[in-house]
Amino acid sequence: MNMANALLILETALLCGQQALNLRDMATLFQDALAEDEIRALLAQLETEWQAKGIELVQVATGWRFQSRPDMREYLDRLHPEKPPRYTRATLETLAIIAYRQPVTRGDMEDIRGVTINSLLLKQLEDRGWVEVIGHREAPGRPALFATTKQFLDDLGLSSLGDLPPLEAMGQANVEMLADAVASASPHAELLLAPPDAAIDDAEPATEELALNAPQEAPESDRADPASPA
């Protein structure tokens, strides 16, 4: 296959696609006429060609996609002034605990944050498609185990959880620092955090520190029903 033509086809598919394309999708696009290393070479070429433009080619959890650069956001917002949902500090802290310590139960999260977690907070994250129940811990009541999803990675523009700031570099950190780390990992971090008085929150701000490198054990405070009201 002519590689110049293949580059044009791949660029068109990525620009017109509503979702990220993975390597299998791209192989199908060329009816398996191109090897994986040839497709990767085309992706690298496209990434270089779009470096000086307002749109960039990025790899996220589910594949590759074109998206606007962060510094274009303020201009694009003028065309679409409606704002996406933002999240309270409590929500972001809970999301950060799940991202860094998954799989975790609601009891784990409450032990780390030092407060009771509002059940609506977890539902909000589930409804957004950022966290999901992936099983149940073999403990009294079989509490649900929560983990992040590929949608979470895609929405934050990450290809894997490894793109989050490394725990070793943070040392002993409290949950507020973890929340900041999750937010800063997103190219559109300013879209994540709501004003202090917005939407769902829980009791008091967390004050306990999180020992990030400590081995995980089933906490005594696991709840039998993770969805019960706070």
VONU-472654 format. One record per residue: residue in three letters; x, y, z of N, C-alpha, C, O, CB in turn. Coordinates in steps of 0.001 Angstrom, whole numbers, padded with zeros to 6 digits, always signed. Glycine has a CB too. Layout:
<recs>
ALAXYZXYZXYZXYZXYZ ...
</recs>
This chain:
<recs>
MET+000843-001200+000000+000000+000000+000000+000879+001251+000000+001909+001309+000671-000954+000005+001229 ASN+000448+002240-000763+001143+003520-000784+001042+004177+000588-000060+004422+001079+000562+004447-001879 MET+002204+004467+001219+002188+004958+002590+001660+006382+002692+001097+006756+003721+003573+004888+003175 ALA+001830+007178+001650+001274+008537+001666-000244+008472+001685-000898+009243+002387+001764+009352+000443 ASN-000800+007550+000910-002244+007371+000887-002732+006792+002216-003792+007177+002710-002654+006458-000281 ALA-001968+005877+002788-002329+005283+004076-002349+006347+005169-003211+006333+006048-001348+004156+004448 LEU-001389+007269+005105-001351+008354+006090-002597+009213+005992-003166+009608+007009-000099+009219+005896 LEU-003023+009504+004771-004217+010318+004552-005466+009604+005070-006332+010228+005683-004375+010648+003059 ILE-005554+008297+004822-006699+007510+005265-006762+007483+006798-007822+007673+007394-006620+006071+004699 LEU-005613+007243+007411-005565+007171+008871-005907+008519+009499-006645+008580+010483-004180+006711+009337 GLU-005380+009577+008943-005672+010921+009455-007163+011219+009359-007749+011762+010295-004868+011984+008680 THR-007772+010872+008248-009199+011107+008056-010039+010319+009045-010991+010843+009624-009604+010750+006641 ALA-009678+009051+009235-010432+008205+010164-010339+008736+011586-011329+008726+012318-009922+006762+010110 LEU-009163+009198+011981-008988+009716+013333-009723+011040+013533-010280+011290+014602-007508+009895+013635 LEU-009723+011875+012516-010400+013165+012619-011921+013022+012612-012622+013789+013271-009966+014068+011481 CYS-012420+012053+011877-013869+011892+011738-014466+010932+012760-015682+010922+012952-014195+011410+010353 GLY-013650+010140+013406-014159+009173+014370-014696+009839+015622-014147+010839+016085-013079+008194+014741 GLN-015755+009292+016161-016356+009823+017381-015691+009260+018634-015871+009789+019731-017846+009517+017406 GLN-014929+008197+018468-014229+007581+019581-012780+007325+019189-012427+007347+018010-014922+006269+020010 ALA-011951+007084+020194-010551+006761+019929-010465+005454+019141-011308+004570+019292-009749+006655+021256 LEU-009446+005346+018307-009224+004132+017516-008030+003375+018088-006975+003961+018330-008990+004476+016012 ASN-008198+002083+018300-007061+001274+018740-006389+000631+017534-006856+000776+016404-007512+000191+019752 LEU-005302-000073+017777-004544-000654+016669-005359-001670+015882-005187-001799+014670-003284-001309+017190 ARG-006240-002386+016560-007083-003355+015849-008023-002637+014888-008232-003089+013763-007894-004210+016849 ASP-008595-001507+015337-009455-000712+014461-008688-000255+013226-009193-000314+012105-010019+000503+015216 MET-007465+000198+013452-006665+000714+012344-006269-000391+011379-006218-000173+010168-005420+001409+012870 ALA-005988-001581+011910-005666-002706+011030-006868-003056+010158-006721-003371+008977-005225-003936+011857 THR-008064-002997+010754-009293-003250+009991-009473-002203+008909-009923-002507+007804-010520-003264+010920 LEU-009115-000953+009237-009222+000144+008279-008446-000171+007008-008872+000194+005912-008715+001449+008899 PHE-007307-000846+007151-006459-001169+005996-006579-002635+005589-005757-003144+004827-005003-000841+006306 GLN-007608-003309+006103-007842-004725+005791-006579-005552+006049-006234-006451+005283-008294-004888+004319 ASP-005907-005221+007148-004708-005943+007592-003567-005902+006573-002690-006766+006580-005062-007382+007886 ALA-003587-004897+005701-002501-004756+004720-001264-004110+005327-000181-004175+004747-002972-003934+003526 LEU-001420-003479+006506-000291-002838+007164+000018-003558+008472-000890-003946+009206-000581-001343+007419 ALA+001295-003731+008753+001721-004334+010013+001591-003313+011137+001485-002110+010897+003177-004854+009913 GLU+001602-003818+012368+001430-002921+013513+002533-001867+013581+002266-000709+013904+001403-003724+014809 ASP+003765-002259+013281+004854-001291+013348+004710-000216+012273+005143+000918+012477+006200-001999+013204 GLU+004109-000555+011133+003869+000440+010086+002785+001429+010521+002882+002625+010245+003463-000252+008765 ILE+001763+000927+011198+000711+001808+011701+001266+002736+012767+000932+003920+012798-000461+000993+012264 ARG+002104+002206+013634+002717+003040+014673+003598+004128+014058+003658+005248+014565+003545+002172+015637 ALA+004272+003794+012978+005108+004784+012289+004239+005898+011704+004617+007069+011736+005942+004110+011170 LEU+003086+005529+011176+002156+006535+010641+001639+007432+011763+001519+008645+011586+000970+005853+009913 LEU+001337+006845+012901+000864+007623+014048+001927+008621+014501+001623+009775+014804+000481+006690+015211 ALA+003170+008162+014542+004264+009053+014939+004423+010194+013942+004711+011326+014329+005583+008271+015059 GLN+004236+009899+012670+004337+010940+011646+003218+011962+011792+003447+013167+011683+004301+010318+010245 LEU+002001+011472+012041+000874+012384+012245+001095+013257+013482+000814+014455+013464-000439+011592+012384 GLU+001594+012650+014539+001845+013403+015768+002815+014554+015501+002633+015659+016012+002404+012474+016869 THR+003836+014290+014704+004820+015325+014366+004208+016412+013489+004452+017599+013705+006024+014702+013656 GLU+003418+016009+012505+002847+016964+011562+001848+017916+012219+001645+019030+011738+002175+016225+010432 TRP+001223+017479+013320+000213+018308+013982+000766+019055+015204-000006+019655+015952-000962+017444+014405 GLN+002064+019030+015415+002645+019634+016611+002419+021140+016696+002269+021683+017791+004117+019349+016655 ALA+002393+021809+015562+002286+023274+015567+000841+023754+015394+000606+024932+015127+003155+023862+014459 LYS-000115+022854+015544-001516+023209+015326-002297+023174+016637-001791+022728+017666-002157+022261+014304 GLY-003527+023648+016579-004361+023713+017774-004959+022383+018164-005578+022256+019221-005452+024695+017572 ILE-004776+021391+017314-005256+020033+017587-004049+019124+017678-003087+019290+016929-006254+019536+016485 GLU-004092+018157+018595-002977+017233+018761-003470+015796+018737-004613+015507+019092-002229+017518+020068 LEU-002592+014907+018314-002882+013477+018345-002352+012928+019653-001170+013080+019962-002253+012731+017121 VAL-003225+012287+020426-002819+011756+021730-003254+010298+021854-004213+009857+021221-003423+012602+022883 GLN-002526+009576+022680-002911+008202+023004-003592+008201+024360-003044+008713+025337-001677+007245+022999 VAL-004790+007625+024421-005521+007472+025670-005737+005984+025919-005211+005147+025184-006881+008243+025630 ALA-006502+005654+026940-006627+004248+027336-007214+003364+026247-006827+002203+026113-007477+004143+028567 THR-008145+003903+025469-008833+003080+024477-008253+003208+023074-008773+002599+022140-010284+003441+024446 GLY-007184+003988+022906-006577+004112+021588-006022+005505+021330-005553+006180+022246-007584+003764+020526 TRP-006083+005921+020077-005570+007234+019672-006724+008116+019199-007711+007630+018648-004500+007090+018551 ARG-006578+009417+019427-007602+010355+018977-006984+011740+018819-005944+012044+019405-008796+010397+019972 PHE-007642+012568+018017-007295+013974+017936-008130+014732+018962-009309+014432+019151-007522+014530+016496 GLN-007521+015714+019623-008254+016551+020553-007628+017942+020578-006472+018121+020193-008267+015924+021966 SER-008399+018920+021034-007885+020280+021101-006805+020380+022171-006851+019679+023182-009022+021277+021386 ARG-005842+021251+021937-004810+021482+022938-005404+022278+024099-006326+023068+023897-003595+022229+022320 PRO-004885+022077+025315-005445+022755+026493-005527+024264+026352-006469+024875+026858-004626+022427+027698 ASP-004551+024891+025666-004570+026347+025567-005612+026867+024581-005793+028078+024451-003212+026843+025165 MET-006299+025960+023886-007387+026360+022997-008740+026355+023707-009734+026833+023160-007437+025439+021789 ARG-008775+025810+024934-010037+025603+025643-010824+026900+025827-012033+026925+025597-009771+024975+026994 GLU-010152+027977+026238-010879+029214+026520-011573+029762+025283-012622+030397+025393-009935+030260+027081 TYR-011002+029526+024105-011615+030019+022876-012783+029134+022447-013819+029639+022013-010575+030093+021758 LEU-012619+027824+022567-013687+026903+022203-014889+027062+023123-016031+026878+022700-013184+025467+022243 ASP-014629+027407+024389-015719+027595+025338-016631+028752+024953-017788+028797+025373-015163+027826+026719 ARG-016119+029686+024159-016953+030798+023721-018054+030330+022766-019113+030949+022673-016093+031864+023047 LEU-017788+029238+022067-018806+028679+021167-019800+027813+021932-020966+027710+021552-018143+027855+020053 HIS-019335+027199+022999-020180+026316+023802-020024+026716+025267-019280+026075+026010-019803+024803+023582 PRO-020715+027765+025682-020524+028296+027044-021005+027386+028159-020634+027588+029315-021223+029597+027166 GLU-021836+026371+027838-022288+025472+028895-021087+024716+029455-020212+024264+028717-023366+024484+028364 LYS-021071+024593+030764-019930+023988+031431-020204+022526+031772-021329+022181+032133-019581+024768+032696 PRO-019192+021661+031662-019363+020268+032088-019477+020211+033600-019100+021163+034283-018185+019386+031598 PRO-019989+019109+034135-020116+018996+035592-018756+019060+036261-017784+018462+035798-020824+017693+035973 ARG-018708+019810+037379-017485+019873+038163-017701+019116+039471-018830+018803+039849-017066+021350+038433 TYR-016606+018835+040141-016694+017965+041306-016101+018627+042541-015104+019345+042467-015989+016648+041033 THR-016734+018370+043667-016274+018945+044926-014942+018335+045318-014527+017304+044788-017312+018728+046040 ARG-014283+018993+046255-013030+018466+046777-013225+017068+047354-012367+016203+047177-012462+019403+047844 ALA-014344+016837+048041-014611+015516+048623-014697+014448+047531-014167+013348+047689-015920+015541+049443 THR-015362+014776+046431-015492+013821+045332-014139+013527+044710-013818+012376+044417-016455+014352+044269 LEU-013348+014573+044510-012051+014396+043882-011095+013607+044778-010286+012815+044294-011449+015748+043539 GLU-011198+013831+046085-010366+013065+047013-010725+011586+046965-009844+010726+046967-010520+013601+048443 THR-012026+011291+046923-012473+009897+046860-012020+009254+045558-011556+008115+045551-014007+009808+046993 LEU-012155+009983+044460-011706+009488+043163-010204+009203+043187-009751+008202+042631-012040+010502+042053 ALA-009440+010075+043826-007990+009892+043896-007625+008634+044673-006711+007906+044287-007331+011110+044539 ILE-008334+008378+045763-008066+007172+046557-008337+005926+045722-007559+004972+045748-008930+007156+047845 ILE-009434+005939+044989-009755+004790+044138-008678+004616+043072-008229+003498+042817-011149+004965+043477 ALA-008262+005722+042446-007277+005645+041366-005943+005086+041847-005315+004283+041156-007067+007020+040754 TYR-005509+005514+043038-004191+005120+043518-004185+003807+044291-003171+003108+044306-003636+006197+044381 ARG-005293+003462+044928-005283+002299+045815-006223+001178+045368-006452+000234+046124-005653+002728+047205 GLN-006760+001263+044176-007738+000281+043713-007157-001134+043663-005960-001319+043438-008256+000674+042338 PRO-008032-002138+043877-009456-002003+044222-009645-001709+045708-008931-002255+046550-010221-003281+043844 VAL-010606-000846+046027-010849-000459+047415-012345-000517+047719-013180-000362+046828-010293+000959+047693 THR-012663-000740+048975-014048-000712+049413-014392+000670+049944-013518+001514+050146-014305-001785+050487 ARG-015664+000878+050162-016078+002145+050762-015449+002302+052158-015092+003408+052565-017628+002223+050850 GLY-015322+001198+052872-014688+001246+054179-013232+001678+054097-012763+002447+054937-014784-000099+054847 ASP-012502+001181+053073-011123+001612+052863-011066+003130+052690-010248+003814+053306-010512+000903+051631 MET-011948+003630+051843-011950+005071+051545-012231+005894+052793-011610+006932+053022-012989+005394+050466 GLU-013171+005420+053592-013526+006159+054806-012389+006129+055825-012163+007114+056527-014801+005581+055428 ASP-011677+005012+055910-010535+004935+056807-009435+005907+056368-008808+006557+057206-009992+003499+056857 ILE-009208+006005+055074-008165+006876+054556-008542+008349+054702-007716+009168+055102-007888+006549+053098 ARG-009790+008681+054377-010218+010078+054429-010553+010527+055846-010488+011717+056151-011421+010285+053532 GLY-010905+009594+056701-011225+009954+058067-012610+010512+058254-012901+011098+059296-010252+010923+058556 VAL-013481+010348+057264-014864+010815+057349-015772+009786+056692-015317+008944+055917-015030+012211+056677 THR-017054+009861+057007-018038+009011+056351-018293+009547+054946-018483+010749+054763-019360+008947+057171 ILE-018297+008663+053962-018476+009078+052570-019946+009025+052192-020609+008007+052391-017650+008189+051623 ASN-020445+010106+051655-021816+010190+051177-022017+009189+050035-021230+009175+049089-022153+011635+050713 SER-023048+008361+050109-023295+007359+049067-023574+008009+047719-023280+007422+046678-024467+006463+049461 LEU-024145+009227+047725-024408+009916+046466-023111+010308+045761-023080+010445+044538-025265+011155+046714 LEU-022047+010487+046532-020753+010841+045959-020248+009702+045075-019810+009936+043948-019729+011160+047075 LEU-020307+008480+045581-019877+007331+044789-020782+007119+043584-020313+006760+042503-019853+006074+045650 LYS-022084+007341+043772-023018+007201+042654-022704+008216+041558-022816+007912+040370-024470+007374+043138 GLN-022313+009416+041963-021962+010446+040997-020784+009988+040138-020785+010184+038923-021625+011767+041714 LEU-019795+009388+040760-018635+008900+040024-018999+007714+039132-018481+007584+038023-017523+008506+040993 GLU-019892+006851+039620-020344+005719+038798-021156+006209+037610-020982+005717+036495-021179+004736+039638 ASP-022045+007175+037837-022875+007694+036754-022033+008363+035675-022374+008318+034493-023899+008681+037300 ARG-020947+008974+036082-020045+009603+035109-019252+008552+034324-018662+008858+033287-019077+010565+035825 GLY-019243+007330+034818-018501+006268+034152-017041+006229+034524-016232+005635+033811-018624+006413+032684 TRP-016684+006869+035657-015287+006926+036071-014903+005801+037017-013738+005405+037050-015005+008245+036723 VAL-015846+005275+037787-015557+004151+038675-016622+003081+038494-017733+003356+038039-015489+004613+040154 GLU-016268+001872+038854-017208+000770+038751-016883-000272+039811-015767-000325+040327-017175+000146+037341 VAL-017870-001096+040128-017676-002215+041049-017130-003384+040246-017747-003815+039272-019013-002602+041783 ILE-015973-003898+040654-015350-004987+039901-015392-006311+040639-014891-007317+040137-013923-004638+039582 GLY-015984-006324+041828-016078-007552+042598-016408-007244+044046-016807-006130+044386-014779-008348+042506 HIS-016237-008239+044883-016529-008072+046307-015419-008720+047125-014925-009794+046781-017913-008687+046671 ARG-015038-008064+048197-013998-008606+049066-014567-009757+049890-015701-009705+050365-013424-007505+049992 GLU-013752-010795+050045-014159-011933+050865-013976-011569+052335-012992-011942+052974-013340-013211+050501 ALA-014947-010837+052842-014951-010367+054229-016405-010307+054656-017295-010369+053807-014234-008958+054388 PRO-016672-010186+055962-018061-010099+056407-018851-009030+055644-018435-007874+055557-018108-009804+057899 GLY-019994-009442+055096-020814-008527+054315-020410-008427+052861-021126-007819+052066-020768-007184+054920 ARG-019263-009017+052488-018737-008976+051117-018868-007567+050508-019611-007374+049545-019479-010006+050233 PRO-018145-006587+051072-018240-005217+050567-017764-005096+049128-016854-005810+048706-017437-004284+051445 ALA-018379-004191+048377-018036-003987+046973-016643-003393+046838-016221-002571+047651-019065-003078+046296 LEU-015931-003825+045790-014612-003305+045467-014735-002346+044283-015265-002712+043234-013618-004462+045148 PHE-014246-001120+044456-014339-000093+043426-012994+000081+042715-011932-000023+043329-014798+001240+044039 ALA-013066+000350+041408-011869+000637+040610-012238+001665+039547-013416+001870+039252-011291-000669+039952 THR-011225+002308+038977-011485+003269+037912-011686+002533+036588-011379+001347+036470-010327+004288+037800 THR-012199+003244+035610-012522+002672+034309-011636+003271+033216-010906+004234+033453-014002+002900+033978 LYS-011710+002691+032021-011020+003281+030876-011624+004629+030512-010937+005507+029991-011075+002338+029671 GLN-012926+004790+030793-013567+006073+030540-012920+007170+031382-012734+008292+030909-015071+005989+030835 PHE-012581+006849+032617-011880+007798+033489-010565+008232+032856-010254+009423+032821-011623+007175+034875 LEU-009792+007273+032356-008518+007593+031728-008722+008426+030470-008015+009409+030250-007755+006318+031395 ASP-009688+008033+029646-009952+008771+028414-010359+010212+028701-009875+011139+028052-011039+008074+027604 ASP-011247+010399+029669-011753+011741+029957-010665+012646+030513-010711+013861+030320-012911+011669+030938 LEU-009683+012065+031203-008579+012868+031716-007411+012932+030740-006382+013543+031027-008108+012313+033040 GLY-007580+012296+029582-006530+012330+028575-005319+011502+028921-004200+011852+028544-006110+013719+028346 LEU-005523+010395+029643-004423+009534+030074-004469+008212+029318-005545+007723+028974-004485+009285+031598 SER-003302+007641+029063-003276+006340+028392-003311+005192+029392-003749+004092+029057-002036+006222+027515 SER-002851+005441+030629-002873+004413+031669-002753+005077+033029-002463+006270+033122-001733+003380+031461 LEU-002977+004305+034082-002812+004837+035436-001358+005225+035711-001081+006002+036625-003283+003810+036471 GLY-000445+004689+034926+000953+005046+035071+001240+006499+034722+002307+007015+035052+001787+004155+034220 ASP+000288+007170+034051+000465+008580+033717+000169+009493+034902+000473+010685+034860-000425+008951+032551 LEU-000420+008943+035951-000618+009740+037159+000731+009994+037818+001652+009198+037637-001586+009031+038145 PRO+000877+011080+038577+002153+011334+039263+002552+010135+040100+001717+009591+040824+002059+012589+040149 PRO+003812+009704+040022+004253+008513+040765+004185+008721+042268+004504+009796+042776+005673+008139+040368 LEU+003766+007679+042971+003649+007777+044417+004993+008006+045091+005070+008707+046101+003009+006529+044965 GLU+006054+007419+044541+007361+007550+045165+007791+009010+045249+008465+009418+046195+008396+006743+044394 ALA+007386+009800+044232+007793+011199+044202+007020+012028+045208+007431+013137+045551+007607+011770+042815 MET+005883+011487+045690+005048+012245+046605+005308+011876+048063+004971+012640+048967+003594+012027+046271 GLY+005912+010696+048294+006193+010289+049666+004921+010170+050481+003908+009667+049996+007139+011272+050325 GLN+004977+010638+051731+003814+010632+052594+002910+011798+052189+003294+012959+052335+004227+010729+054097 ALA+001734+011503+051690+000857+012563+051196-000538+012385+051750-000995+011257+051935+000822+012576+049663 ASN-001219+013482+052016-002605+013360+052445-003514+013328+051232-003062+013516+050103-002995+014514+053384 VAL-004791+013090+051466-005704+012881+050352-005921+014147+049536-006259+014054+048356-007026+012370+050862 GLU-005742+015310+050113-005879+016536+049333-004781+016606+048269-005024+017051+047147-005822+017777+050255 MET-003590+016171+048624-002498+016153+047656-002775+015136+046556-002464+015375+045389-001167+015835+048352 LEU-003361+014001+046932-003722+013004+045927-004747+013569+044956-004650+013357+043747-004269+011736+046597 ALA-005735+014293+045489-006754+014898+044643-006127+015890+043677-006493+015929+042502-007821+015587+045496 ASP-005192+016687+044157-004505+017636+043290-003714+016905+042209-003630+017366+041071-003575+018538+044113 ALA-003135+015763+042573-002355+014991+041608-003241+014471+040489-002868+014533+039318-001644+013827+042300 VAL-004416+013957+040845-005345+013465+039829-005788+014599+038921-005828+014446+037700-006565+012800+040484 ALA-006121+015738+039517-006581+016878+038720-005485+017389+037802-005745+017699+036639-007062+018003+039630 SER-004259+017482+038311-003162+018028+037519-002753+017097+036388-002120+017534+035427-001971+018307+038405 ALA-003107+015814+036489-002780+014875+035427-003625+015117+034183-003262+014679+033092-002969+013451+035914 SER-004744+015808+034339-005633+016084+033221-005219+017359+032514-004898+018342+033181-007079+016186+033694 PRO-005215+017382+031166-004903+018612+030444-005952+019689+030659-005712+020861+030368-004766+018328+028971 HIS-007112+019297+031167-008177+020262+031437-008530+020223+032921-009699+020110+033291-009432+019967+030564 ALA-007500+020318+033766-007686+020173+035206-008676+021180+035759-009395+020876+036711-006366+020317+035919 GLU-008728+022373+035182-009612+023404+035720-011081+023049+035569-011938+023669+036197-009341+024721+035042 LEU-011380+022052+034738-012767+021642+034527-013237+020640+035574-014431+020348+035652-012927+021047+033143 LEU-012322+020111+036378-012691+019046+037303-013240+019557+038628-014197+018997+039162-011507+018175+037563 LEU-012644+020611+039158-012934+021010+040524-014012+022076+040594-013912+023124+039957-011684+021507+041191 ALA-015041+021794+041376-016151+022719+041533-015828+023779+042580-014886+023606+043354-017424+021964+041917 PRO-016596+024884+042622-016444+025852+043712-016695+025168+045050-017380+024147+045091-017410+027048+043526 PRO-016162+025701+046142-016262+025039+047452-017682+024743+047903-017903+023784+048642-015604+025882+048484 ASP-018657+025552+047469-020019+025374+047969-020897+024565+047026-022119+024557+047174-020651+026715+048211 ALA-020290+023884+046058-021087+023240+045019-021427+021798+045346-020626+021073+045937-020361+023297+043709 ALA-022627+021393+044953-023059+019996+044851-022791+019166+046094-022811+019667+047218-022389+019354+043693 ILE-022538+017878+045862-022455+016909+046936-021121+017005+047655-020072+017066+047014-022663+015507+046400 ASP-021155+017019+048968-019938+016978+049769-020198+016000+050904-021271+015403+050979-019536+018408+050310 ASP-019224+015835+051782-019485+015007+052942-019145+015794+054193-019170+017024+054161-018682+013691+052880 ALA-018835+015145+055265-018735+015804+056556-017612+016835+056602-017747+017919+056033-018527+014779+057634 GLU-016519+016515+057265-015430+017461+057439-014272+017111+056509-014145+015956+056102-014959+017479+058902 PRO-013424+018082+056162-012265+017773+055325-011388+016724+056000-011265+016690+057225-011447+019050+055036 ALA-010785+015874+055182-009922+014832+055735-008644+015441+056278-008099+016381+055700-009597+013773+054673 THR-008170+014906+057386-006931+015411+057970-005890+014319+058121-004711+014608+058323-007205+016042+059314 GLU-006318+013056+058024-005372+011971+058211-004464+011829+057007-004889+012060+055875-006103+010668+058472 GLU-003217+011450+057240-002286+011222+056157-002417+009799+055661-002787+008891+056405-000854+011511+056600 LEU-002102+009621+054374-002204+008316+053730-000808+007742+053534+000029+008349+052867-002949+008420+052375 ALA-000560+006579+054112+000718+005907+053902+000651+005185+052570+000123+004076+052480+001048+004915+055067 LEU+001185+005814+051542+000972+005345+050182+001642+004006+049909+001130+003199+049133+001476+006367+049209 ASN+002758+003776+050529+003498+002570+050214+003221+001424+051176+003837+000364+051069+004954+002868+050203 ALA+002300+001626+052116+001989+000569+053068+001198-000534+052393+000391-000243+051511+001212+001127+054261 PRO+001397-001789+052772+000611-002881+052172-000848-002742+052521-001194-002330+053629+001128-004247+052634 GLN-001711-003086+051573-003143-002961+051795-003670-004148+052572-003356-005294+052252-003882-002829+050473 GLU-004454-003886+053571-005128-004923+054332-006589-004577+054432-006959-003408+054327-004507-005091+055730 ALA-007412-005554+054631-008840-005298+054768-009100-004560+056069-008858-005118+057139-009646-006613+054717 PRO-009599-003291+056015-009845-002536+057236-011029-003077+058007-011943-003678+057442-010069-001084+056913 GLU-010996-002852+059317-012069-003345+060163-013376-002622+059904-014443-003110+060278-011690-003211+061611 SER-013301-001449+059261-014516-000647+059106-015253-000891+057809-016132-000110+057446-014179+000793+059203 ASP-014908-001984+057081-015641-002287+055851-017131-002357+056131-017561-002960+057115-015152-003608+055234 ARG-017908-001744+055270-019364-001753+055438-019985-002916+054679-019526-003295+053602-019973-000425+054960 ALA-021015-003460+055250-021701-004571+054561-022416-004071+053345-022536-004797+052358-022692-005272+055490 ASP-022897-002851+053383-023651-002307+052249-023020-001006+051829-023302+000028+052434-025146-002100+052603 PRO-022138-001015+050770-021456+000197+050362-022400+001279+049893-022005+002444+049870-020483-000111+049286 ALA-023615+000962+049521-024530+001973+048995-025445+002544+050041-026328+003335+049712-025345+001400+047897 SER-025264+002166+051309-026162+002677+052343-025922+004147+052565-024792+004603+052391-025982+001912+053652 PRO-026946+004928+052948-026782+006374+053099-025737+006705+054152-025585+005999+055149-028113+007025+053467 ALA-024999+007827+053900-023971+008259+054841-024637+008812+056097-023948+009234+057026-023040+009323+054198 
</recs>
